[in-house]
Amino acid sequence: MEKKNMITDNKDYRIVYNRGKSFSDYNLVLFVRKRRDKKLRFGITTAKKMKRAVDRNRFRRRIKEIIRKHFDSVETGYDIVIMGRLNGKDADFSKLEKSYTRLLKKSNIWKKEK
């Protein structure tokens, strides 16, 4: 995933948390906020209870790969923050991928398949 598609500023994370809508399931919480332009940006965070750095980093790598794999299937013009829950640490790649797609469809920003 390219740097231009990442949320890097703490201020931007706070705006998405406070003014965006949230959708959640067992492994992930998705925060979504509409943008004025057509950029699509992602941010990845983990729950504070995920103590070990190894677990946090493994989770982030998995989510980055899922985002990269499905980047073209997401509508543009949104800031999306994906927060990993403690349960997500033990989930395998396919379960995280299913959670991600389910939450994007729930938030109506998943492009319809033709």
C-alpha positions in Angstrom: 0.0 0.0 0.0 1.4 3.4 -1.0 2.1 6.1 1.6 -0.4 8.5 -0.1 -3.1 6.1 0.7 -2.3 6.0 4.4 -3.6 8.2 7.2 -0.4 9.3 9.0 -1.5 12.3 11.1 -2.9 11.8 14.6 -5.4 14.7 13.9 -6.8 12.7 11.0 -7.3 9.6 13.1 -9.2 11.6 15.7 -11.4 13.2 13.1 -12.4 9.7 11.7 -12.9 8.4 15.3 -15.1 11.3 16.4 -17.0 12.2 13.3 -17.1 9.0 11.4 -19.4 6.0 11.6 -18.3 2.7 13.1 -19.1 -0.9 12.2 -17.8 -3.8 14.2 -17.6 -7.6 14.4 -15.7 -10.2 16.4 -12.2 -9.4 15.0 -12.3 -5.8 13.6 -13.8 -2.4 14.1 -14.2 -0.2 11.0 -14.4 3.6 11.3 -15.5 5.3 8.1 -15.7 9.0 7.2 -16.6 10.6 3.9 -14.0 12.9 2.3 -14.6 16.0 0.1 -12.2 14.8 -2.5 -12.0 11.4 -4.2 -9.0 10.1 -2.2 -9.1 6.8 -0.4 -7.0 6.6 2.7 -6.6 3.8 5.3 -5.3 3.8 8.8 -4.6 0.7 10.9 -4.6 0.6 14.7 -4.7 -2.2 17.3 -6.5 -2.5 20.7 -4.4 -1.5 23.7 -4.9 -4.9 25.2 -2.7 -6.5 22.4 0.4 -6.4 24.6 3.1 -8.0 22.5 4.6 -6.0 19.6 5.0 -9.2 17.7 1.2 -9.7 17.7 0.4 -6.1 16.9 2.9 -6.1 13.9 1.6 -9.4 12.6 -1.9 -8.1 12.7 -0.9 -4.9 10.9 0.9 -6.8 8.2 -2.1 -9.1 7.6 -4.5 -6.1 7.4 -2.2 -4.2 5.0 -2.1 -7.3 2.7 -5.9 -7.6 2.8 -6.2 -3.8 2.0 -3.8 -4.2 -0.9 -5.6 -7.3 -2.2 -9.0 -5.6 -2.2 -8.0 -2.0 -2.8 -9.9 -1.7 -6.1 -13.1 -3.1 -4.6 -13.6 -0.1 -2.2 -15.3 3.1 -3.2 -13.1 6.2 -3.3 -13.6 9.3 -1.3 -13.4 7.9 2.2 -11.0 7.8 5.2 -11.1 4.3 6.7 -9.6 3.3 10.0 -9.4 -0.4 10.8 -8.9 -1.2 14.5 -8.0 -4.7 15.5 -9.7 -6.2 18.5 -7.9 -8.6 20.8 -9.7 -11.5 19.2 -8.2 -10.5 15.8 -4.7 -11.5 17.1 -5.6 -15.2 17.0 -7.7 -15.1 13.8 -6.1 -16.5 10.7 -5.8 -14.6 7.4 -9.1 -15.9 5.9 -11.1 -14.9 8.9 -9.7 -11.4 9.0 -10.4 -11.1 5.2 -14.0 -12.2 5.7 -14.5 -9.7 8.6 -13.0 -6.9 6.4 -15.2 -7.6 3.4 -18.3 -8.1 5.6 -17.8 -4.7 7.4 -17.2 -2.9 4.1 -20.4 -4.3 2.6 -22.2 -3.3 5.8 -20.9 0.2 5.5 -22.0 0.4 1.8 -18.6 1.3 0.5 -17.9 -2.0 -1.1 -18.2 -1.8 -4.9 -20.9 -4.0 -6.3 -19.7 -6.9 -8.3 -21.0 -6.9 -11.9 
